[in-house]
Amino acid sequence: MEYKQLGGSGLHVPVLSFGTATFGGKGDFFKAWGDTQLDDAKKLVRLCLDAGVNLFDTANVYSRGVSEEILGQALEGLRSEVLISTKTTFRMGDGPNDYGSSRFNIIRSAEDSLRRLNTDYIDIYHMHGFDGVTPVEETLRALDDLITSGKVRYIACSNFSGWHLMKSLSISERYGWAKYIAHQAYYSLLDREFEWELMPAGIDQNVGTIVWSPLASGQLGGKYRRGQPIPQDNRRSQGGSHGPETDMERLYTIVDALDEVAEETGKSVAQVSINWLLQRPTVANIIIGARNEEQLKQNLDAVGWNLTTEQVKKLDAASDRDPIYPYWHQRQDTKLNPTPKFY
């Protein structure tokens, strides 16, 4: 397993991590993702460790804490061998302080996650989304206190916009507080908007990228093909997906290119999709999920090899799209905007 340094930190992480949103299956939304219980979770954890994947990603909101509980039990006796990433921000109760990035919610959420995970510390603690109501200073001071107390090792953010990230980094620098070392972001061949602003920001500020949903809710997994019925046995069809409706013609164009590259490499469409991401700037880690052992084994085979330059160009061309303003305007003058074109 290849390891990469995560952003500007000294932490090295495997290029693949295992996402445990499938653990628990509580509620209709997460039930659509999966319903992995403890016995199967232990098997998946062992498969990951055998392959060198020692970073496990969860969140307090996944099945309202059940995912964290199952992960904690599955990792019993293994804590010194693994890295754990979890998150807070989204609603966990009906009270007025049961969500957001206030000091009140952050400290309570971290302590609740520690208890559910049965651990003394969290390796990477994410703000799952940006809280536009709570002062950023309050959020970052609370996170810095968690690091000072030893309950958290590193902090990261997720689903931020470019200005959310830059404002947070600026305030941390101003007061000498811990900075976000990574941004967990939605990114795939189908959805490349991350490249318009957040990737250049990550390059400039040395913020690593942890990719979630690299297969676009299963749409790049090999089951969606031109001229065939849309599959109904996946989380998108069952109500567990994110984002706007898919431009199906664009999806099929991308899958056509993936099929060509898959035939050239002898790999699956899903493996090619993940490998393409591993060659993108700032990407240090890709979260893979699996409902069963076979899916996990397939995804683990996405590493240990690389696409050729020509194969990357073929996939880039098939998935290219015109950016929104002001990014299309900035493309016009590379002298003013010399950041390499990765989109």
C-alpha positions in Angstrom: 0.0 0.0 0.0 1.3 3.4 -1.0 1.3 6.1 1.7 1.2 9.9 1.2 1.8 12.9 3.5 -1.5 14.5 4.3 -1.3 18.2 3.3 1.2 20.2 5.3 1.2 17.9 8.3 3.7 15.2 9.2 1.0 12.5 9.1 1.3 9.8 6.5 -1.9 8.1 5.4 -2.6 5.2 3.0 -3.9 6.3 -0.4 -7.0 4.3 0.3 -9.1 4.4 3.5 -12.2 2.5 4.4 -15.5 4.4 4.8 -17.9 3.0 7.4 -21.1 4.8 6.4 -22.5 1.4 5.6 -22.1 0.3 9.2 -25.4 0.2 11.1 -28.0 0.8 8.4 -30.2 3.0 10.8 -32.7 5.1 9.0 -33.9 5.0 5.4 -31.0 7.2 4.0 -28.2 5.1 5.6 -30.1 1.9 5.0 -29.7 2.6 1.3 -25.9 2.8 1.8 -25.7 -0.5 3.6 -26.5 -2.5 6.7 -23.2 -3.9 7.9 -23.4 -5.3 11.4 -20.5 -6.2 13.7 -19.5 -9.7 12.5 -19.2 -8.5 8.9 -17.6 -5.3 10.0 -14.8 -7.2 11.7 -14.2 -9.2 8.5 -14.0 -6.0 6.4 -11.6 -4.4 8.9 -9.3 -7.4 8.8 -9.3 -7.4 5.0 -8.3 -3.7 5.0 -5.5 -4.2 7.5 -4.2 -7.2 5.5 -4.0 -4.9 2.4 -2.3 -2.1 4.3 -5.4 0.1 4.7 -5.2 1.4 8.3 -7.3 4.6 8.0 -11.0 4.2 8.9 -13.5 7.0 8.2 -16.8 7.5 10.0 -19.0 10.4 11.3 -21.3 10.9 14.3 -24.2 11.4 11.9 -23.8 8.0 10.2 -26.8 6.0 11.5 -26.9 8.4 14.4 -23.8 7.1 16.1 -24.2 3.4 15.3 -21.5 3.5 12.7 -19.0 4.8 15.3 -20.1 2.2 17.8 -19.7 -0.7 15.4 -16.3 0.6 14.2 -15.1 1.0 17.8 -16.1 -2.6 18.5 -14.5 -3.9 15.3 -11.2 -2.2 16.1 -11.1 -3.6 19.7 -7.5 -4.5 20.5 -6.2 -2.8 17.2 -6.2 0.9 18.2 -2.4 1.2 18.0 -2.4 -0.1 14.5 -5.0 2.2 13.0 -6.0 5.8 12.2 -9.5 6.9 12.9 -11.3 9.8 11.2 -14.7 11.1 12.3 -16.8 14.2 12.0 -19.4 16.5 13.5 -21.6 19.4 12.4 -24.9 17.9 11.2 -27.9 17.3 13.4 -27.7 14.6 16.0 -30.8 15.5 18.1 -33.9 17.8 18.2 -32.5 20.5 20.5 -31.3 23.9 19.3 -27.7 23.0 20.1 -27.6 19.5 18.7 -25.9 20.6 15.5 -23.5 23.1 14.0 -19.9 24.1 14.8 -20.4 25.9 18.0 -18.0 25.3 20.9 -20.8 23.6 22.8 -21.6 21.1 20.0 -18.0 20.5 19.0 -16.8 19.6 22.5 -19.8 17.5 23.3 -19.7 15.7 19.9 -16.1 14.9 20.3 -16.6 13.4 23.7 -19.6 11.4 22.5 -17.6 10.1 19.5 -14.7 9.1 21.8 -17.1 7.1 23.9 -18.8 5.4 21.0 -15.4 4.6 19.3 -14.0 3.4 22.7 -10.8 5.4 22.2 -8.9 8.2 24.0 -8.2 10.2 20.9 -9.3 10.9 17.4 -6.6 11.0 14.7 -8.4 13.3 12.2 -11.5 15.3 13.3 -13.5 16.9 10.6 -16.1 19.7 10.5 -18.5 17.8 8.3 -19.9 21.0 6.8 -19.5 24.8 7.1 -21.5 26.5 9.8 -22.4 30.0 8.5 -24.0 31.1 11.8 -21.3 30.3 14.4 -18.2 32.6 14.3 -15.3 30.9 12.6 -13.1 32.0 15.6 -15.3 30.0 18.0 -15.1 26.9 15.9 -11.3 27.0 15.5 -10.6 27.8 19.1 -12.7 24.9 20.2 -10.8 22.6 17.8 -7.5 23.9 19.0 -8.4 23.2 22.6 -9.3 19.6 21.6 -5.8 19.2 20.1 -4.2 20.8 23.2 -6.1 18.4 25.4 -4.9 15.4 23.5 -8.4 14.3 22.4 -7.7 15.1 18.8 -4.5 14.8 16.8 -5.3 16.7 13.6 -8.3 18.7 12.3 -9.8 18.8 8.8 -12.9 20.2 7.1 -15.4 18.7 4.6 -17.7 20.2 2.0 -16.4 23.7 2.4 -16.3 26.3 -0.4 -13.0 28.0 -1.3 -13.7 31.1 0.8 -14.8 29.0 3.8 -11.5 27.2 3.7 -9.4 30.3 3.2 -11.1 32.3 5.9 -10.6 29.4 8.3 -6.9 29.0 7.4 -6.4 32.8 7.8 -7.9 32.9 11.3 -5.9 29.9 12.4 -2.7 31.6 11.2 -3.7 34.9 12.9 -4.1 33.4 16.3 -1.5 30.6 16.1 -4.2 27.9 16.3 -4.1 24.5 14.6 -5.0 24.6 10.9 -7.1 22.3 8.8 -4.6 19.9 7.2 -7.1 18.3 4.8 -10.4 18.9 3.0 -12.7 15.9 2.6 -14.4 16.6 -0.7 -16.8 15.1 -3.3 -14.8 14.4 -6.4 -14.9 12.0 -9.3 -14.7 11.8 -13.1 -18.4 12.6 -13.2 -18.2 15.5 -10.8 -15.1 17.6 -11.3 -16.2 21.0 -9.9 -13.7 20.5 -7.0 -11.0 21.4 -9.6 -12.3 24.9 -10.2 -11.5 26.5 -6.9 -10.8 24.0 -4.1 -8.0 22.2 -5.8 -6.0 25.4 -6.6 -6.6 26.5 -3.0 -5.3 23.2 -1.8 -2.2 23.5 -4.0 -1.5 27.0 -2.8 -2.2 26.4 0.9 -0.8 22.8 1.1 -4.1 21.3 2.1 -4.5 17.6 1.3 -7.6 16.2 -0.3 -9.5 13.2 1.1 -12.0 12.1 -1.6 -15.5 10.8 -0.8 -17.8 9.1 -3.3 -15.1 8.5 -5.9 -17.6 6.4 -7.9 -20.3 9.1 -7.8 -22.7 7.0 -5.8 -21.9 3.9 -7.8 -22.5 5.4 -11.2 -18.9 4.8 -12.1 -18.9 1.3 -10.8 -19.6 -0.4 -14.1 -23.3 -1.1 -13.8 -24.5 2.1 -15.7 -24.2 1.6 -19.4 -25.7 3.1 -22.6 -28.7 1.2 -23.8 -29.2 -0.8 -20.6 -31.8 -0.3 -17.9 -30.7 1.8 -15.0 -29.9 -0.5 -12.1 -32.1 -0.4 -9.1 -29.9 -2.3 -6.6 -27.7 0.6 -5.6 -27.8 3.4 -3.1 -28.6 6.1 -5.7 -31.7 4.3 -6.9 -32.7 3.6 -3.3 -32.6 7.2 -2.1 -29.1 7.3 -0.6 -27.3 9.6 -3.0 -26.1 13.2 -3.1 -26.2 16.0 -5.5 -28.3 17.1 -8.5 -29.7 14.8 -11.2 -27.1 13.2 -13.5 -26.7 14.2 -17.1 -27.0 10.6 -18.4 -25.6 11.3 -21.8 -22.4 12.8 -20.2 -22.2 9.8 -17.8 -22.4 7.3 -20.7 -19.7 9.2 -22.6 -17.4 8.9 -19.5 -18.3 5.2 -19.1 -17.5 4.6 -22.8 -14.0 6.0 -22.2 -13.7 4.0 -19.0 -14.6 0.8 -20.8 -11.8 1.5 -23.4 -9.2 2.1 -20.7 -10.4 -0.9 -18.6 -9.9 -3.2 -21.6 -6.4 -1.7 -22.2 -5.4 -2.2 -18.5 -7.2 -5.4 -17.7 -8.8 -3.6 -14.7 -12.5 -2.9 -13.9 -14.3 0.4 -14.6 -14.4 1.1 -10.9 -10.7 0.4 -10.4 -9.8 2.8 -13.4 -12.1 5.5 -11.9 -10.3 5.3 -8.6 -6.8 5.1 -10.1 -7.5 8.3 -12.1 -8.2 10.2 -8.9 -5.0 8.9 -7.3 -3.0 10.8 -9.9 -4.8 14.2 -9.3 -3.0 17.1 -7.5 -3.6 17.3 -3.7 -5.3 13.9 -3.5 -3.7 12.0 -0.6 -6.5 9.6 0.1 -9.6 8.1 -1.4 -12.4 6.7 0.8 -13.7 3.4 -0.5 -16.8 1.8 0.8 -18.2 -1.7 0.5 -21.3 -3.6 1.4 -19.5 -6.9 1.3 -16.1 -8.5 1.1 -16.1 -9.0 -2.7 -16.8 -5.3 -3.3 -13.9 -4.4 -0.9 -11.5 -6.7 -2.6 -12.3 -5.2 -6.0 -11.8 -1.6 -4.7 -8.5 -2.5 -3.1 -7.1 -3.6 -6.5 -7.3 0.0 -7.6 -3.8 0.6 -6.3 -0.4 -0.8 -7.1 -0.4 0.4 -10.8 -0.9 3.6 -12.7 -2.7 4.7 -15.8 -0.5 5.9 -18.6 -0.4 9.6 -19.6 -2.5 8.9 -22.7 -5.1 7.0 -20.7 -5.4 9.9 -18.3 -5.8 12.3 -21.2 -8.6 10.1 -22.7 -10.5 10.2 -19.4 -9.9 13.9 -19.0 -11.3 14.6 -22.4 -14.4 12.5 -21.9 -15.2 14.0 -18.5 -14.3 17.7 -19.3 -17.0 20.3 -18.9 -17.2 24.1 -19.2 -16.8 25.7 -15.8 -19.1 28.4 -14.4 -18.0 32.0 -14.1 -15.4 33.3 -13.1 -13.5 30.1 -13.9 -14.2 30.1 -17.6 -12.9 33.7 -17.7 -9.8 32.8 -15.8 -9.0 30.0 -18.3 -8.5 32.7 -21.0 -5.2 34.0 -19.7 -2.7 31.5 -18.3 -0.2 34.2 -17.6 -2.5 35.7 -15.0 -3.6 32.3 -13.8 -0.6 29.9 -14.2 -2.1 27.1 -12.1 -1.9 24.0 -14.3 -5.2 23.1 -16.0 -6.4 20.0 -14.1 -10.0 20.4 -15.2 
